[in-house]
């Protein structure tokens, strides 16, 4: 049978397994082994299972993932998400839509601690949503703000998804973190603009709160010294060259553990949940990466990437048209799959195409994360929307999707800007 036909059948088989509720990592691994076996023999195919598993597990760069996940779990147990929210509200709460602005800022800062979009959305659904509803914010606006703010968790460095991308593309992790700084600032700024414009049209959706005097702001800042210290140590340590990414994650994890313990919030139950939650999430991510690595072998041997590139070259489509088509596909994938799954499933096919078109791997990594995160709030199956609905089941999905609209428009505008002006992503890494 033709290798391309085998590759297409293998990809179709993978999606069938996923639809049958087989874990995504296992679906990719099984499809990759069967496909590679048909093309090169089942002896080498079964050898790949051992070699790729040992390679992924022994990869020291990936060791940072469970550390960041554990740091996020300890930070949640310590109540640091509430500290971040209170700190942001002290300086922004008096403005129209101040709680919404504080939520977006808080999601950005908490994303730097936990590195997860879904965790950020779930955490602020518990922290910010009751506050916003108690102060007469429109329910759809409050819910949409939290769901959209949650997407910042995967972009704001240090980010778990960027670490995975760096490992799979053999790029420097810190280079990707640096490249994500300006897009992260642009993301928060675009949400601020969306909130301001929306509340000019519908001012009753987000009333302003009382202005805090500077003495009160200072007291709030002092009370939140713990989260400021952690951000300075982790983020400042990485970019200042004091720590490697793994060392910074380890140090941050210890600090979050100490804060949770000293505040009396680290009960035996919370401690066990933090450990088991980290273990389960880490196992899922490792399984996905192992499956993706095996699938990559299969796709490479089939020469499918070369065939796709040759086919598109024959169509003589402009590069920006191909990029636009890819972005549409990723929006759909992001609305169905988790960020990690959507990226690793497609990377074996897409990355050779991106490099052949002459685009930077660093640039595409940031664009990839941005567009998949937009998919996580895109109807009809935005993952963050369903997570928020799980936190607040009394709010209908249609209400949350209604509140998403201004933020979705801001996301699309931001994505266009980043695609048209690659220097916004590549300028800072070029300085290092």
C-alpha positions in Angstrom: 0.0 0.0 0.0 1.2 3.6 -0.7 2.9 5.2 2.3 0.7 8.3 2.0 -2.5 6.1 2.1 -1.2 4.3 5.2 -0.5 7.7 6.8 -4.0 9.0 6.1 -5.5 5.7 7.4 -3.3 6.0 10.5 -4.5 9.6 11.2 -8.1 8.7 10.7 -7.7 5.7 13.0 -6.1 8.0 15.6 -9.2 10.3 15.5 -11.5 7.3 15.7 -9.8 6.2 18.9 -10.0 9.6 20.3 -13.8 9.7 19.6 -14.0 6.3 21.4 -12.7 8.0 24.5 -9.2 6.5 24.3 -6.7 8.9 25.9 -5.1 11.1 23.2 -1.5 10.0 24.0 -2.5 6.3 23.8 -4.4 6.9 20.5 -1.3 8.6 19.0 1.0 5.8 20.2 -1.1 3.0 18.9 -1.7 4.6 15.6 2.0 5.4 15.3 3.2 1.9 16.2 0.7 0.2 13.7 1.6 2.7 10.9 5.3 2.5 11.5 5.1 -1.3 11.6 3.3 -1.5 8.3 5.9 0.7 6.7 9.2 -0.5 8.3 8.4 -3.7 10.2 6.9 -4.3 13.6 10.3 -5.1 15.2 11.6 -1.6 14.8 8.1 -0.3 15.7 8.0 -2.0 19.1 11.6 -0.8 19.7 10.4 2.8 19.4 8.1 2.3 22.3 11.0 1.6 24.7 13.4 4.2 23.2 10.9 7.1 23.1 9.5 6.3 26.5 12.9 6.3 28.1 14.0 9.4 26.2 10.9 11.5 27.3 11.0 10.3 30.9 14.8 11.0 31.2 14.5 14.5 29.5 15.6 17.0 32.1 13.9 19.9 30.4 10.5 18.2 30.9 11.2 17.8 34.6 10.1 21.4 35.0 6.5 20.5 34.1 5.5 18.6 37.3 7.3 21.3 39.3 5.3 24.1 37.8 2.1 22.1 38.2 2.9 21.4 41.8 3.8 25.1 42.4 0.4 26.1 40.9 -1.4 23.6 43.2 0.4 24.8 46.3 -0.3 28.5 45.3 -4.0 27.7 45.0 -4.0 26.0 48.4 -2.2 29.0 49.9 -4.8 31.4 48.6 -2.3 33.3 46.5 -4.9 33.7 43.7 -7.0 35.7 46.1 -4.0 37.9 47.0 -3.3 38.6 43.3 -6.9 39.5 42.8 -7.0 41.8 45.8 -3.8 43.5 44.7 -5.1 44.2 41.2 -8.4 45.5 42.6 -6.6 47.9 44.9 -5.2 49.8 41.9 -8.0 49.2 39.3 -11.2 48.7 41.3 -12.3 52.3 41.2 -12.4 52.4 37.4 -15.5 51.5 35.4 -15.4 47.7 35.1 -12.7 47.7 37.8 -13.4 44.2 38.9 -13.2 43.0 35.3 -9.9 44.7 34.8 -8.6 43.3 38.1 -9.7 39.8 36.9 -7.8 40.1 33.7 -4.7 41.4 35.5 -5.0 38.7 38.1 -5.4 36.0 35.5 -2.2 37.2 33.9 -0.2 37.2 37.1 -1.6 33.9 38.2 -0.8 32.4 34.8 2.8 33.2 35.5 2.5 31.1 38.7 0.5 28.1 37.5 1.1 28.1 33.7 -2.2 26.5 32.9 -5.2 28.0 31.1 -7.8 25.6 32.5 -6.5 26.0 36.1 -6.5 29.8 35.8 -10.1 29.8 34.5 -11.3 27.4 37.3 -9.5 29.2 40.0 -10.8 32.7 39.1 -14.2 31.2 38.6 -14.2 30.6 42.3 -12.3 33.7 43.4 -13.6 36.5 41.1 -17.1 35.4 40.0 -18.8 35.7 43.4 -17.3 39.2 43.9 -18.4 40.4 40.5 -21.9 39.1 40.9 -22.3 40.5 44.4 -21.4 44.0 43.0 -24.1 43.9 40.3 -21.9 43.0 37.3 -23.9 41.5 34.5 -23.6 37.7 34.7 -22.7 37.2 31.1 -20.0 39.9 31.2 -18.5 38.6 34.4 -18.4 35.0 33.2 -17.0 36.0 29.7 -14.3 38.0 31.4 -13.1 35.0 33.5 -13.3 32.5 30.7 -11.3 34.8 28.4 -8.8 35.8 31.2 -8.2 32.1 31.8 -6.6 31.8 28.3 -3.7 33.9 29.6 -2.5 31.0 31.7 -0.9 29.2 28.8 0.7 32.3 27.2 2.1 34.3 30.1 5.6 32.9 30.8 6.7 30.6 32.4 4.2 28.4 30.5 3.9 24.6 30.5 2.7 24.5 26.9 5.7 26.6 25.7 8.1 24.2 27.6 6.5 21.3 25.7 6.8 23.1 22.4 10.5 23.9 23.1 11.3 20.3 23.9 9.5 19.0 20.8 11.1 21.5 18.4 14.5 21.5 20.2 14.4 25.2 20.9 15.7 27.0 24.0 12.9 27.3 26.6 14.0 30.7 27.8 14.0 32.0 24.2 10.3 31.1 23.9 9.6 32.6 27.3 11.2 35.9 26.1 9.3 35.8 22.8 6.0 35.5 24.8 6.5 38.6 26.9 5.3 41.2 24.4 2.4 39.1 23.1 1.4 38.5 26.8 1.4 42.3 27.5 -0.6 42.8 24.2 -3.1 40.2 25.3 -3.8 41.9 28.6 -3.9 45.3 27.0 -6.4 44.1 24.3 -8.7 42.7 26.9 -8.5 46.0 28.8 -9.5 47.9 25.6 -12.3 45.4 25.0 -13.7 45.9 28.5 -13.5 49.7 28.2 -15.3 49.8 24.8 -18.0 47.4 25.9 -18.7 49.3 29.1 -18.9 52.6 27.2 -21.8 51.0 25.3 -23.3 49.1 28.2 -22.1 50.9 31.4 -24.5 49.1 33.6 -22.7 45.8 32.9 -19.7 46.7 35.1 -20.2 49.5 37.6 -17.1 51.1 39.2 -16.2 50.5 42.8 -14.9 52.9 45.5 -11.4 54.4 45.1 -8.8 53.2 47.6 -6.6 55.8 49.1 -2.9 55.2 48.7 -2.5 54.2 52.3 -4.9 51.4 51.8 -3.2 50.4 48.5 0.1 50.2 50.4 -1.5 48.0 53.1 -2.9 45.7 50.5 0.5 45.5 48.7 2.2 44.6 52.0 -0.5 41.9 52.7 0.2 40.5 49.3 4.0 40.4 49.7 4.1 36.7 49.4 2.8 36.5 45.8 5.0 39.5 44.8 8.1 37.6 46.3 7.2 34.4 44.4 6.8 36.3 41.1 10.1 38.2 41.6 12.0 35.0 42.5 10.6 32.8 39.7 10.2 35.2 36.8 13.0 37.5 37.9 15.3 34.6 38.6 14.8 33.1 35.1 15.2 36.3 33.1 18.0 37.6 35.4 20.0 34.5 34.7 20.1 33.5 38.4 18.2 30.3 37.9 17.6 27.8 35.2 14.0 27.2 34.4 14.0 24.0 36.4 15.7 25.6 39.4 13.2 28.5 39.4 10.3 26.1 39.3 11.8 24.1 42.2 12.4 27.2 44.2 8.9 28.6 43.5 7.4 25.3 44.5 9.2 25.4 47.9 8.1 29.0 48.5 4.4 28.2 47.7 4.6 25.2 50.0 6.0 27.3 52.8 3.3 30.0 52.3 0.5 27.4 52.3 2.0 25.8 55.4 2.6 29.0 57.3 -1.0 30.2 56.6 -2.4 27.1 58.0 -4.1 26.2 54.7 -2.1 23.2 53.8 -4.3 20.5 55.4 -3.5 16.8 54.9 -6.4 16.7 52.4 -5.1 19.7 50.4 -1.5 18.4 50.4 -2.6 15.0 49.1 -4.8 16.6 46.5 -1.9 18.8 45.3 0.3 15.7 45.0 -2.2 13.5 43.3 -3.4 16.3 41.0 0.2 17.0 39.9 0.9 13.3 39.3 -2.2 12.8 37.2 -1.6 15.9 35.1 2.0 15.2 34.7 1.3 11.6 33.6 -1.2 12.8 31.1 1.2 15.3 29.6 4.1 12.7 29.5 1.8 10.2 27.8 0.7 12.8 25.2 4.4 13.6 24.5 5.4 10.0 24.2 2.5 9.3 21.9 3.3 12.4 19.8 6.9 11.3 19.5 5.9 7.8 18.2 3.4 9.4 15.8 6.1 11.7 14.5 8.3 8.7 13.6 5.4 7.2 11.6 4.5 10.4 9.8 8.2 11.1 9.0 8.8 7.6 7.5 5.6 8.0 5.4 7.0 11.2 3.9 3.7 12.8 4.3 5.1 16.2 5.4 7.1 16.4 2.2 4.1 15.4 0.1 1.9 18.1 1.7 4.6 20.7 1.1 5.0 19.6 -2.5 1.2 19.7 -3.0 0.9 23.2 -1.6 3.8 24.4 -3.6 2.1 23.1 -6.7 -1.0 25.2 -5.8 1.2 28.3 -5.7 -0.8 29.8 -2.9 0.7 32.8 -1.2 2.3 32.0 2.2 -0.1 34.2 4.1 -3.1 32.2 2.6 -1.6 28.9 3.9 -1.0 30.5 7.3 -4.6 31.8 7.4 -5.9 28.3 6.6 -3.8 26.8 9.4 -5.1 29.4 11.8 -8.7 28.5 11.0 -7.9 24.8 11.5 -6.3 25.5 14.9 -9.3 27.6 16.0 -11.5 24.5 15.4 -9.0 22.2 17.1 -8.6 24.5 20.1 -12.4 24.5 20.7 -12.3 20.7 20.9 -9.0 19.6 22.3 -6.9 20.7 25.3 -4.0 23.0 24.3 -1.3 20.4 24.7 -3.2 17.8 22.7 -4.1 20.3 19.9 -0.5 21.2 19.5 1.3 17.9 19.7 -1.2 16.2 17.4 -0.5 18.6 14.6 3.2 19.5 15.1 4.6 16.6 13.0 2.7 17.8 9.9 2.7 21.5 10.4 6.2 22.3 11.6 7.9 21.2 8.4 5.5 23.3 6.4 6.1 26.4 8.5 9.9 26.0 8.2 9.6 25.4 4.4 7.6 28.6 4.1 10.5 30.4 5.7 8.8 31.3 9.0 10.6 31.2 12.4 9.9 28.2 14.6 9.9 30.6 17.6 7.3 32.9 15.9 5.1 29.9 15.1 5.3 28.6 18.6 3.8 31.8 20.0 1.2 32.0 17.2 0.3 28.4 17.8 -0.3 28.9 21.5 -2.3 32.1 20.9 -4.6 30.6 18.3 -5.3 27.4 20.2 -6.1 29.5 23.3 -8.6 31.5 21.3 -10.1 28.2 20.3 -10.7 27.5 24.0 -13.3 30.2 24.2 -14.7 29.8 20.6 -18.2 28.4 20.2 -19.6 25.8 20.1 -17.1 23.8 22.3 -14.8 26.3 24.0 -13.1 24.3 26.8 -12.7 27.2 29.2 -16.4 28.0 28.8 -17.3 24.4 29.9 -14.8 24.6 32.8 -16.4 27.8 34.1 -19.8 26.3 33.6 -18.6 23.4 35.8 -17.6 25.9 38.5 -20.9 27.8 38.3 -23.4 25.4 36.8 -26.3 27.8 37.4 -25.0 30.0 34.6 -26.2 28.7 31.2 -23.5 28.0 28.5 -25.3 30.5 26.2 -24.9 33.2 28.8 -21.1 32.6 29.1 -20.7 32.5 25.3 -22.6 35.8 25.1 -20.1 37.4 27.4 -17.2 36.0 25.4 -18.0 38.0 22.3 -16.1 41.3 23.1 -13.0 39.3 24.2 -13.2 37.0 21.2 -13.1 40.1 18.9 -10.1 41.4 20.8 -8.4 38.0 20.4 -8.9 38.0 16.6 -7.6 41.5 16.3 -4.5 40.6 18.5 -3.9 37.5 16.4 -4.0 39.5 13.1 -1.5 42.0 14.6 0.9 39.3 15.7 0.7 37.6 12.3 1.2 40.8 10.4 4.0 42.1 12.6 6.3 39.1 13.5 8.8 41.5 15.1 6.5 41.9 18.1 7.4 38.3 18.9 11.0 38.1 17.5 12.4 41.5 18.6 13.1 40.6 22.3 14.7 37.2 21.6 17.0 38.9 19.0 18.3 41.2 21.8 19.5 38.1 23.7 
